[in-house]
Amino acid sequence: MKKKVLIAILIIIVIAIAVVGYFVFSDMMQEDKLKTELSELQQLVNTENIDMEAVNERLDRTVTTGDYAVVEKAFKSYLRDNFDNSIEIANILNDEKLTTLLTVENYEEDGKDFTESKEYITNTRTTLEDCKAKYTEFFTEDKAMSYISNKGLDSYYTDLYKNELMGDMDLASQDTTVQDSIDEVIGILNTSEEVLNLLSGNQDAWDIEGENIVFNSDSLSNEYDELINSL
């Protein structure tokens, strides 16, 4: 009888060890899948010529389960929002309209009130300022961790998210190239607005002759040239 009891106890212990081992092994596999997925995704995003189709395919899928899936989705949600904001910035900085505001062609098409051009400047400047604020915020720990907070996860998983997302990255010393580029374009928009305000406020003092703008006032011509040369 005692042998039967001991055998039963041993069987229970073996089963318990097997079950625990299974879950430990399963967790290890899930964590490895998570780290591999996030590492490969970051490599795709950090390449010079980004394959948007490949990036979106990764962002749209979930390869893990359970709490690891919560971490994965939070990471990808953060990355998508940051990425979308960066794309919007890039689209504005590469917008050809920025370079045509102060051309004779635009003076003829939108002059002499320049209503459309001024509206474009106002809207673009507002969007850039908003994107710049978002871009800067994305590289703060509070913003990064906001995607995983209040998920009801054990600290192990929030720490895993933090380590995978930020790693050894120094959030306080980010490259300011993007912000500087935005500021430069905003400066161009501001000067362009000054030029258009000058022209719309003195509509009888200038005209288009061929491919040139001509003034009947030397002082106005000098003020215009000074603004143009400051760009």
Phi, psi and chi 1 to 4 in degrees:
 res  aa     phi    psi   chi1   chi2   chi3   chi4
   1 MET       -  -45.3 -177.8   68.6  177.6      -
   2 LYS   -62.3  -37.8  -71.2 -177.1  179.0  179.4
   3 LYS   -62.7  -40.3  -72.4 -176.2  177.3 -180.0
   4 LYS   -63.3  -40.7  -69.7 -177.6  178.5  179.6
   5 VAL   -64.0  -44.5  171.9      -      -      -
   6 LEU   -63.1  -41.2  -72.2  172.9      -      -
   7 ILE   -63.4  -42.3  -69.0  172.8      -      -
   8 ALA   -62.3  -42.9      -      -      -      -
   9 ILE   -63.3  -43.3  -68.1  174.0      -      -
  10 LEU   -63.1  -40.5  -73.9  172.9      -      -
  11 ILE   -62.2  -43.9  -69.4  173.2      -      -
  12 ILE   -61.8  -43.1  -68.6  172.1      -      -
  13 ILE   -63.5  -43.9  -68.1  173.3      -      -
  14 VAL   -62.2  -43.8  169.6      -      -      -
  15 ILE   -63.5  -42.9  -68.7  174.1      -      -
  16 ALA   -61.8  -43.2      -      -      -      -
  17 ILE   -64.0  -39.9  -68.3  173.4      -      -
  18 ALA   -64.8  -42.4      -      -      -      -
  19 VAL   -64.3  -47.0  169.3      -      -      -
  20 VAL   -60.3  -44.1  170.9      -      -      -
  21 GLY   -60.9  -39.5      -      -      -      -
  22 TYR   -61.5  -47.6  168.3   78.3      -      -
  23 PHE   -68.0  -36.5  -77.5  110.5      -      -
  24 VAL   -64.1  -46.0  169.7      -      -      -
  25 PHE   -63.1  -42.4  177.6   74.8      -      -
  26 SER   -61.5  -42.8  178.3      -      -      -
  27 ASP   -62.9  -41.7  -92.4    9.8      -      -
  28 MET   -62.3  -40.6  -69.9  175.0   59.3      -
  29 MET   -65.9  -42.7  -68.4  -67.6  -68.6      -
  30 GLN   -63.2  -42.0  -71.9  -66.7  -47.5      -
  31 GLU   -66.8  -39.5 -172.9  163.7  -32.7      -
  32 ASP   -63.2  -42.2  -75.9  -16.4      -      -
  33 LYS   -62.8  -42.0  -73.6  174.8   67.9  175.3
  34 LEU   -62.1  -50.5  174.5   68.1      -      -
  35 LYS   -63.6  -38.8  -70.2 -178.0  176.7 -179.4
  36 THR   -65.4  -44.8  -60.9      -      -      -
  37 GLU   -61.6  -47.1  174.9   76.2   -2.6      -
  38 LEU   -70.4  -35.3  -60.0 -173.4      -      -
  39 SER   -65.6  -44.3  175.3      -      -      -
  40 GLU   -66.8  -35.7  -68.5  176.3   -5.5      -
  41 LEU   -65.5  -43.4  179.3   55.8      -      -
  42 GLN   -63.9  -37.1  -75.1 -174.7  -45.5      -
  43 GLN   -63.5  -39.4  -71.2  176.5   15.0      -
  44 LEU   -64.0  -41.5  -74.4  172.2      -      -
  45 VAL   -71.6  -31.9  171.7      -      -      -
  46 ASN   -89.3    4.0  -68.8  -30.0      -      -
  47 THR   -77.5  157.5   56.2      -      -      -
  48 GLU   -66.6  -45.2 -175.2  174.0  -11.8      -
  49 ASN  -108.2   95.2  -63.4  -48.2      -      -
  50 ILE   -73.0  130.4  -60.8  176.0      -      -
  51 ASP   -86.1   96.0 -175.8  -17.6      -      -
  52 MET   -60.6  -37.8  -70.5  -63.5  -59.5      -
  53 GLU   -63.4  -42.9 -175.2  175.2  -14.1      -
  54 ALA   -67.8  -40.0      -      -      -      -
  55 VAL   -64.1  -48.6  169.8      -      -      -
  56 ASN   -63.4  -35.3  -75.1  -37.4      -      -
  57 GLU   -61.2  -41.6 -178.5 -178.1  -17.3      -
  58 ARG   -69.2  -41.7  -65.8  -85.6 -177.9  159.2
  59 LEU   -66.8  -29.3  -68.5  175.1      -      -
  60 ASP   -84.0  -12.3  -70.8  -22.4      -      -
  61 ARG  -107.2  162.5   74.4 -176.2 -171.1 -177.9
  62 THR  -130.9  119.8  -54.8      -      -      -
  63 VAL  -101.3   -8.4  -59.9      -      -      -
  64 THR  -112.3  176.4   56.3      -      -      -
  65 THR  -132.0  168.9   59.4      -      -      -
  66 GLY    63.3 -142.2      -      -      -      -
  67 ASP   -65.4  -29.3  -70.5  -23.1      -      -
  68 TYR   -66.1  -32.9  -70.1   99.6      -      -
  69 ALA   -67.5  -35.1      -      -      -      -
  70 VAL   -63.2  -43.4  176.9      -      -      -
  71 VAL   -63.3  -45.7  174.5      -      -      -
  72 GLU   -61.3  -46.1  179.9 -175.7   -6.9      -
  73 LYS   -65.5  -38.1  -70.1  175.5 -178.7  178.1
  74 ALA   -64.7  -44.1      -      -      -      -
  75 PHE   -59.6  -47.7 -176.4  102.6      -      -
  76 LYS   -69.9  -33.1  -70.1 -179.9  176.2  179.0
  77 SER   -65.8  -44.1 -179.9      -      -      -
  78 TYR   -60.1  -47.0  166.2   86.6      -      -
  79 LEU   -64.5  -40.3 -161.9   60.0      -      -
  80 ARG   -63.8  -46.1 -179.8 -176.3  -68.9  -77.7
  81 ASP   -62.8  -43.0  -71.0  -12.5      -      -
  82 ASN   -63.9  -43.4 -166.7  -16.1      -      -
  83 PHE   -65.0  -44.7 -159.0   54.9      -      -
  84 ASP   -61.2  -40.3  -73.7  -13.0      -      -
  85 ASN   -64.8  -41.1 -172.7   61.6      -      -
  86 SER   -65.4  -37.4  -63.1      -      -      -
  87 ILE   -65.4  -41.1  -70.8  174.2      -      -
  88 GLU   -62.3  -40.9 -174.6  170.8    9.2      -
  89 ILE   -60.9  -48.5  -68.0  171.1      -      -
  90 ALA   -60.5  -41.2      -      -      -      -
  91 ASN   -62.3  -39.6  -72.3  -21.5      -      -
  92 ILE   -70.4  -44.1  -66.2  174.5      -      -
  93 LEU   -64.5  -25.8  -62.9 -174.9      -      -
  94 ASN  -100.3    8.5  -67.1  -42.8      -      -
  95 ASP   -70.2  120.5 -172.4   -2.5      -      -
  96 GLU   -63.3  -24.1  -69.3 -176.1    1.5      -
  97 LYS   -60.8  -28.4 -169.6  170.5  179.0   64.1
  98 LEU   -58.2  -33.5  -72.5  168.8      -      -
  99 THR   -91.5   -3.0   62.8      -      -      -
 100 THR  -109.9   -3.3   64.4      -      -      -
 101 LEU   -59.1  -39.0  -71.2  169.2      -      -
 102 LEU  -108.6   42.0  -56.3 -177.8      -      -
 103 THR  -108.9  158.0   60.8      -      -      -
 104 VAL   -59.5  -36.9  168.8      -      -      -
 105 GLU   -59.0  -42.8  -70.6   75.5   16.2      -
 106 ASN   -72.1  -35.5 -169.5   54.2      -      -
 107 TYR   -60.2  -38.0  -66.5  166.1      -      -
 108 GLU   -74.8  -39.5  -70.0 -179.1  -41.4      -
 109 GLU   -77.1  -39.6  -68.5  176.4    8.1      -
 110 ASP  -112.1   -7.1 -163.8   30.7      -      -
 111 GLY   -77.2  163.2      -      -      -      -
 112 LYS  -104.4    4.0  -68.9 -172.6  173.7 -179.2
 113 ASP   -86.9  -27.0  -68.6  -37.5      -      -
 114 PHE    58.4   39.0  -61.2  104.8      -      -
 115 THR   -60.9  -47.8  -57.1      -      -      -
 116 GLU   -65.4  -42.3 -176.2 -179.8  -36.3      -
 117 SER   -65.9  -41.1  -63.3      -      -      -
 118 LYS   -67.1  -37.2  -69.6  178.6 -177.6  180.0
 119 GLU   -66.4  -40.3 -177.5  178.8    1.4      -
 120 TYR   -61.0  -43.9  169.2   81.6      -      -
 121 ILE   -61.7  -46.7  -70.8  172.9      -      -
 122 THR   -61.0  -48.1  -60.8      -      -      -
 123 ASN   -66.8  -41.9  -67.8  -20.8      -      -
 124 THR   -66.8  -42.6  -57.7      -      -      -
 125 ARG   -62.5  -43.7 -179.2  170.1   51.2 -145.8
 126 THR   -62.1  -43.9  -60.4      -      -      -
 127 THR   -63.8  -43.3  -59.1      -      -      -
 128 LEU   -63.8  -42.0  -82.5  175.6      -      -
 129 GLU   -63.9  -39.2  -71.1  170.9  -14.9      -
 130 ASP   -66.9  -44.8 -178.2   52.9      -      -
 131 CYS   -63.9  -37.7  -74.0      -      -      -
 132 LYS   -64.4  -43.1  178.4 -173.8  174.4 -176.3
 133 ALA   -63.1  -42.4      -      -      -      -
 134 LYS   -65.3  -43.4  -71.9  179.7 -179.3  177.7
 135 TYR   -59.6  -44.3 -177.2   87.0      -      -
 136 THR   -65.8  -41.2  -57.8      -      -      -
 137 GLU   -64.8  -35.5 -175.4 -175.8   16.1      -
 138 PHE   -59.7  -24.4  -87.7  117.7      -      -
 139 PHE  -100.0   32.4  -69.3   97.5      -      -
 140 THR  -113.2  149.3   63.5      -      -      -
 141 GLU   -64.5  -37.7 -175.7  170.4  -25.5      -
 142 ASP   -58.9  -44.6  -74.9  -14.2      -      -
 143 LYS   -67.0  -45.8 -179.9   64.5  174.3  178.5
 144 ALA   -60.2  -43.3      -      -      -      -
 145 MET   -78.4  -15.1  -64.3  -55.5  -64.7      -
 146 SER   -64.4  -21.4   69.6      -      -      -
 147 TYR   -78.3  -15.4  -74.7   78.3      -      -
 148 ILE  -115.7  -14.7 -162.2   71.0      -      -
 149 SER   -69.9  156.1   62.1      -      -      -
 150 ASN    60.3   26.0  -58.6  -40.3      -      -
 151 LYS   -97.1   -2.9  -61.1  -68.7 -174.1 -178.4
 152 GLY    71.7   25.5      -      -      -      -
 153 LEU   -90.2  152.5  -68.3  175.9      -      -
 154 ASP   -64.5  152.0 -176.3  -85.5      -      -
 155 SER   -59.0  -25.7   60.2      -      -      -
 156 TYR   -58.6  -41.9  176.8   83.3      -      -
 157 TYR   -77.0  -35.2  -63.8   99.3      -      -
 158 THR   -68.7  -36.1   56.3      -      -      -
 159 ASP   -67.8  -37.7  -71.4  -17.2      -      -
 160 LEU   -62.5  -45.1  176.0   62.3      -      -
 161 TYR   -58.4  -47.5  168.1   87.6      -      -
 162 LYS   -61.9  -44.0 -177.3  177.3 -179.8  178.8
 163 ASN   -67.7  -40.5  -68.6  -26.4      -      -
 164 GLU   -71.0  -36.6  -72.4  -58.1  -51.7      -
 165 LEU   -77.7  -47.3 -179.0   62.3      -      -
 166 MET  -103.5  -32.4  -67.5  179.3  -79.3      -
 167 GLY    53.1 -126.1      -      -      -      -
 168 ASP   -95.4   11.9  -63.0  -34.9      -      -
 169 MET   -64.3  131.0 -179.8  170.8   61.2      -
 170 ASP   -91.3  101.6 -176.6    0.5      -      -
 171 LEU   -65.7  -22.9  -64.1  175.1      -      -
 172 ALA   -82.3  -10.5      -      -      -      -
 173 SER  -127.7   51.0   60.5      -      -      -
 174 GLN   -74.7  150.1  -71.0  -61.9  -53.8      -
 175 ASP   -62.1  131.5 -174.9    0.7      -      -
 176 THR   -98.1   15.8   62.2      -      -      -
 177 THR   -57.1  -45.1  -58.7      -      -      -
 178 VAL   -64.3  -47.9  173.3      -      -      -
 179 GLN   -60.4  -40.1  -67.5   95.2  -39.2      -
 180 ASP   -64.6  -39.2  -68.1  -17.0      -      -
 181 SER   -64.9  -40.2  -63.3      -      -      -
 182 ILE   -63.7  -44.9  -68.0  174.1      -      -
 183 ASP   -61.2  -37.7  -72.0  -20.8      -      -
 184 GLU   -64.4  -43.8 -176.4  178.0  -16.4      -
 185 VAL   -68.1  -38.5  171.7      -      -      -
 186 ILE   -62.4  -37.7  -71.1  175.9      -      -
 187 GLY   -62.3  -40.9      -      -      -      -
 188 ILE   -64.2  -41.8  -67.6  173.3      -      -
 189 LEU   -62.9  -41.6  -71.1  169.9      -      -
 190 ASN   -62.9  -44.2  -70.1  -21.0      -      -
 191 THR   -67.6  -40.3  -58.9      -      -      -
 192 SER   -60.6  -39.0  -62.4      -      -      -
 193 GLU   -64.7  -39.7 -173.9  175.6   48.7      -
 194 GLU   -61.7  -42.3  -73.0 -173.1   65.9      -
 195 VAL   -62.6  -47.6  171.5      -      -      -
 196 LEU   -66.7  -35.1  -62.1 -178.5      -      -
 197 ASN   -66.0  -37.8  -75.9  -22.9      -      -
 198 LEU   -62.6  -45.1  178.2   68.2      -      -
 199 LEU   -70.4  -42.5  -64.0  178.6      -      -
 200 SER   -71.3  -23.8   62.8      -      -      -
 201 GLY   -85.1   -9.1      -      -      -      -
 202 ASN  -135.3   54.8  -61.6  -85.5      -      -
 203 GLN   -63.9  -27.7  -65.0 -175.1   16.6      -
 204 ASP   -86.4   -2.2  -64.0  -28.9      -      -
 205 ALA  -102.4    3.7      -      -      -      -
 206 TRP  -148.4  160.3   62.9  -85.7      -      -
 207 ASP  -157.4  169.3 -144.3  -30.1      -      -
 208 ILE  -104.3  126.1  -60.2  -62.5      -      -
 209 GLU  -124.8  107.5  -67.7 -175.8    2.2      -
 210 GLY    67.6 -117.6      -      -      -      -
 211 GLU  -107.7   18.1  -62.4 -179.5   -4.7      -
 212 ASN  -129.2  154.1  -60.0  -60.6      -      -
 213 ILE   -98.6  132.7  179.6  171.7      -      -
 214 VAL  -123.9  146.3  -66.6      -      -      -
 215 PHE  -117.4  151.4  -62.4   89.0      -      -
 216 ASN  -102.2   12.3   59.1   22.3      -      -
 217 SER  -134.7  121.9  165.2      -      -      -
 218 ASP   -63.5  -39.5  -71.6  -20.4      -      -
 219 SER   -64.3  -41.0   61.3      -      -      -
 220 LEU   -67.9  -40.3 -171.9   64.0      -      -
 221 SER   -62.0  -41.5  177.9      -      -      -
 222 ASN   -66.4  -39.9  -69.2  -24.8      -      -
 223 GLU   -65.8  -40.1 -172.0  174.3   -5.6      -
 224 TYR   -63.6  -47.3  174.2   85.3      -      -
 225 ASP   -62.1  -37.9  -71.3  -19.7      -      -
 226 GLU   -65.0  -42.3 -175.3  176.0  -16.1      -
 227 LEU   -65.4  -44.6  -73.1  170.9      -      -
 228 ILE   -62.7  -42.5  -66.0  -63.1      -      -
 229 ASN   -69.4  -16.7  -68.0  -27.4      -      -
 230 SER   -81.1  -10.8   69.3      -      -      -
 231 LEU   -76.4      -  -69.3  170.5      -      -
